[in-house]
């Protein structure tokens, strides 16, 4: 038996569009759709993907992130334009020499993998993490800052660097308080909006034990309770990111390859009314799509155990 040894078969945006147009009879095999047909179908494809975001199709978009806490701060914005700082991947180092207020460079124990343009946070004497960006490539262990330090920073001060800020999470499903030095993680309790609003004193200071996430538009808002006393803790959390847009003709789906059929039949069903596809034909398209959609969404679950229990106490009205 001879097999290909390949498992990378996939369709790009325009291949999905052409296949969908063939399904509804808008083009024939081998025919190239016009530019406006492609653009209209691409818009419909992106609209459909956004609707799938709302349906919780997220197994492969489940991502880990880290939020760096500031003393006495309980509310943090999450998103690429946030003044707060969260990322998927970061590096941790420390200062090997004292730095003074007004200094535009610091000496760190490990300059790699720090690069020009990276975000850098230095713990200063006030207990805050001062954030700026790296100005140019490090010179040995010396890192040049884009903005001068507002306060002194002692030898051994914790220093954090990362390249990409976090995108806005659709949902934060789990969080753990992370002790930056010991690297111990402690589960935090997820609160509902009402639970958080009912807290009598949202400015309590202590170890963060609970969180509430409000996705909002533009920037999500993550609330921690209690507000931290210092910056020795961070919050590591599991979040769902959005399915990426189909922007260019060669873009492949931000979904597993198993979803190609569901994308094709779903798009065909989405655009069928624009091409006056008969109702009976639309019903057949829906049947095909439903079958493929259910098949792949059934696979979009964690392979974990489910536990059931029962109470011996009698039921009371």
VOGU-3710 file (C-alpha; in Angstrom, 3 decimals, decimal comma):
1> xxxxxxxxxx> 0,000/0,000/0,000  1,284/3,441/-0,927  0,195/6,514/1,021  1,127/10,156/0,615  2,621/10,655/4,076  1,014/14,109/4,029  -1,700/15,452/6,355  -1,612/19,172/5,515  -4,519/19,379/3,060  -6,381/22,667/3,493
11> xxxxxxxxxx> -8,374/25,289/1,593  -7,730/29,017/1,547  -10,397/31,726/1,591  -10,998/31,908/-2,157  -11,040/28,122/-2,547  -13,776/27,954/0,099  -15,693/30,698/-1,717  -15,461/28,989/-5,109  -16,564/25,659/-3,635  -19,559/27,340/-1,976
21> xxxxxxxxxx> -20,543/29,142/-5,175  -20,429/25,822/-7,032  -22,681/24,255/-4,393  -25,438/26,780/-5,134  -24,888/26,731/-8,902  -23,621/30,319/-9,071  -20,535/29,226/-11,031  -19,611/26,097/-12,955  -16,605/23,855/-12,339  -13,438/25,616/-13,425
31> xxxxxxxxxx> -15,179/28,993/-13,682  -13,677/32,012/-11,907  -16,118/34,232/-9,986  -16,024/37,990/-10,448  -14,286/40,283/-7,974  -17,567/41,538/-6,488  -18,874/37,989/-6,040  -15,694/37,082/-4,178  -15,877/40,183/-1,970  -19,540/39,621/-1,103
41> xxxxxxxxxx> -18,852/35,975/-0,252  -15,788/36,927/1,817  -17,931/39,340/3,838  -20,512/36,605/4,391  -17,766/34,181/5,427  -16,427/36,594/8,041  -19,927/37,309/9,359  -20,541/33,587/9,722  -17,217/33,102/11,555  -18,169/35,873/14,011
51> xxxxxxxxxx> -21,458/34,097/14,710  -19,537/30,895/15,379  -17,449/32,826/17,912  -20,672/33,527/19,807  -21,598/29,830/19,785  -18,587/28,851/21,823  -16,575/27,025/19,148  -13,300/27,497/20,949  -11,419/24,307/21,744  -8,455/25,280/19,557
61> xxxxxxxxxx> -8,701/28,982/20,508  -8,238/28,248/24,208  -5,087/30,112/25,148  -3,014/30,867/28,237  -2,186/34,397/29,305  -0,450/36,242/32,145  -1,579/39,543/33,665  1,004/41,515/35,654  -0,556/43,062/38,746  0,097/46,468/40,268
71> xxxxxxxxxx> -0,180/47,301/43,993  -3,700/48,332/45,108  -5,114/48,021/41,560  -8,196/45,820/41,170  -9,340/46,608/37,600  -7,272/45,782/34,505  -7,961/46,333/30,804  -7,163/43,493/28,408  -6,444/44,148/24,747  -3,669/45,358/22,437
81> xxxxxxxxxx> -4,167/49,061/23,282  -4,471/48,588/27,044  -2,383/50,678/29,447  -2,160/47,517/31,577  0,098/44,638/30,640  -0,840/41,055/29,770  0,643/38,635/27,266  0,770/34,985/26,219  4,551/34,658/26,601  7,111/36,609/28,609
91> xxxxxxxxxx> 10,611/36,434/30,072  11,561/37,181/33,662  14,937/38,502/34,790  16,312/40,881/37,466  18,630/43,859/37,792  22,274/43,182/38,575  23,064/46,826/39,372  21,223/49,672/41,093  19,448/52,154/38,826  18,516/55,727/39,689
101> xxxxxxxxxx> 15,559/57,916/38,830  16,193/59,450/35,410  18,342/56,572/34,157  17,586/55,483/30,600  19,246/52,075/30,863  19,332/49,117/33,239  21,680/46,163/33,650  19,931/42,789/33,748  21,046/39,261/34,531  19,788/37,800/31,256
111> xxxxxxxxxx> 19,520/40,062/28,185  18,232/37,295/25,927  15,678/37,031/24,453  15,142/40,792/24,896  14,792/42,593/21,544  14,319/46,157/20,327  10,711/47,277/20,721  9,853/44,737/23,433  7,822/45,854/26,415  9,858/45,971/29,617
121> xxxxxxxxxx> 8,618/46,340/33,188  11,014/47,208/36,017  10,025/47,109/39,695  10,937/50,494/41,157  11,248/51,698/44,758  7,558/52,655/45,024  6,643/48,980/44,508  5,072/49,689/41,129  6,133/48,031/37,887  7,339/50,820/35,601
131> xxxxxxxxxx> 6,560/49,940/31,979  8,225/51,231/28,840  9,766/49,698/25,710  13,290/48,590/24,792  15,154/51,191/22,727  17,436/49,246/20,400  19,110/45,897/20,866  20,720/45,251/24,281  24,440/45,979/24,581  25,676/42,986/26,520
141> xxxxxxxxxx> 23,622/43,016/29,712  22,664/46,668/29,365  19,155/47,397/28,123  18,294/50,903/26,938  14,841/52,209/27,845  12,609/54,348/25,652  11,517/56,331/28,746  13,636/57,205/31,757  12,963/55,539/35,112  10,665/57,663/37,311
151> xxxxxxxxxx> 12,216/56,264/40,497  15,187/54,206/41,652  15,354/50,425/41,240  17,574/48,260/43,414  19,782/45,330/42,463  17,652/42,198/42,337  14,494/44,044/41,275  12,173/41,864/39,244  12,125/42,748/35,527  9,693/41,439/32,901
161> xxxxxxxxxx> 9,875/41,600/29,121  7,482/40,496/26,389  6,884/41,136/22,703  3,157/40,939/21,987  0,331/42,320/24,130  -2,709/40,127/24,648  -5,704/40,340/22,323  -9,110/41,023/23,889  -10,393/37,744/25,340  -13,915/36,681/24,473
171> xxxxxxxxxx> -14,092/34,911/27,815  -11,813/34,136/30,740  -12,695/30,639/31,901  -10,120/30,038/34,611  -7,480/31,947/36,573  -4,709/31,211/39,047  -2,753/33,534/41,313  0,894/33,095/40,316  3,669/33,848/42,785  6,425/35,297/40,591
181> xxxxxxxxxx> 9,358/34,071/42,717  8,222/30,630/43,888  6,199/29,983/40,690  3,400/28,462/42,755  -0,082/28,724/41,226  -3,202/28,922/43,390  -6,678/28,601/41,789  -8,881/31,697/41,893  -12,679/31,666/42,093  -14,565/32,942/39,047
191> xxxxxxxxxx> -17,354/35,347/39,973  -20,457/36,332/38,045  -21,207/39,982/37,386  -23,770/39,976/40,206  -21,343/38,275/42,615  -18,758/40,955/41,947  -21,246/43,826/42,165  -22,459/42,485/45,523  -19,005/42,680/47,104  -19,301/45,256/49,904
201> xxxxxxxxxx> -15,731/46,552/49,568  -14,159/46,103/46,159  -10,993/47,937/47,228  -10,012/45,414/49,913  -6,270/44,750/49,809  -4,761/41,313/50,255  -4,057/38,161/48,286  -6,214/38,039/45,131  -8,563/35,071/45,470  -11,377/35,794/42,964
211> xxxxxxxxxx> -11,904/37,374/39,563  -14,649/38,644/37,274  -14,233/39,267/33,535  -16,372/41,693/31,520  -15,566/41,355/27,764  -16,885/44,795/26,725  -16,038/46,255/23,290  -12,483/47,227/22,400  -10,911/46,337/25,744  -12,069/43,634/28,141
221> xxxxxxxxxx> -12,112/44,406/31,846  -10,716/41,934/34,387  -11,460/42,614/38,055  -9,506/40,891/40,808  -10,504/40,638/44,455  -8,764/41,386/46,672  -6,524/44,096/45,199  -2,861/43,029/45,595  -0,660/44,649/48,200  2,397/44,475/45,910
231> xxxxxxxxxx> 3,493/43,159/42,502  4,921/39,826/43,660  1,861/38,038/42,242  0,604/37,817/38,681  -2,565/36,210/37,341  -2,241/33,305/34,927  -5,494/32,641/33,134  -7,137/30,557/30,423  -9,055/32,549/27,812  -10,878/32,183/24,526
241> xxxxxxxxxx> -9,620/34,287/21,649  -11,633/35,290/18,600  -11,471/33,305/15,357  -9,235/35,302/13,015  -10,713/37,083/9,991  -10,441/35,983/6,381  -8,690/39,071/5,003  -6,719/37,910/1,978  -7,362/35,384/-0,794  -4,636/33,041/0,468
251> xxxxxxxxxx> -5,758/33,090/4,132  -6,437/29,600/5,457  -9,112/29,183/8,151  -8,263/29,761/11,787  -9,974/26,435/12,397  -8,811/22,818/12,200  -8,729/21,199/8,762  -11,719/19,066/9,740  -13,876/22,210/9,492  -13,362/22,805/5,750
261> xxxxxxxxxx> -16,590/21,027/4,789  -18,635/22,884/7,406  -17,207/26,195/6,173  -18,042/25,426/2,536  -21,606/24,235/3,165  -22,212/26,934/5,791  -21,147/29,679/3,389  -23,255/28,142/0,612  -26,290/28,286/2,906  -25,418/31,835/3,992
271> xxxxxxxxxx> -25,262/33,284/0,470  -27,961/31,124/-1,175  -30,746/33,755/-0,796  -28,639/36,295/-2,713  -28,625/33,977/-5,725  -32,346/33,103/-5,598  -31,627/29,476/-4,784  -34,996/27,648/-4,540  -36,319/26,956/-1,052  -36,105/23,184/-1,541
281> xxxxxxxxxx> -32,466/23,495/-2,560  -31,793/25,700/0,477  -33,336/23,021/2,688  -30,965/20,459/1,175  -28,025/22,785/1,793  -29,111/23,173/5,402  -29,310/19,414/5,868  -25,773/18,997/4,554  -24,468/21,850/6,671  -26,206/20,675/9,866
291> xxxxxxxxxx> -24,709/17,211/9,476  -21,172/18,494/8,968  -21,486/21,163/11,657  -22,743/18,703/14,271  -19,982/16,272/13,390  -17,173/18,773/13,940  -18,730/20,521/16,950  -19,087/17,117/18,579  -15,311/16,848/18,315  -14,849/20,328/19,857
301> xxxxxxxxxx> -14,940/19,091/23,460  -12,310/18,281/26,046  -11,713/14,501/26,477  -12,307/14,620/30,205  -14,425/12,721/32,697  -17,829/13,912/33,909  -18,803/13,072/37,475  -22,372/12,791/38,755  -23,540/12,619/42,330  -26,770/12,363/44,275
311> xxxxxxx> -28,033/13,378/47,674  -29,497/11,069/50,300  -31,520/13,910/51,778  -35,278/13,759/51,094  -36,733/16,270/48,648  -38,619/19,112/50,312  -41,162/21,421/48,698
//
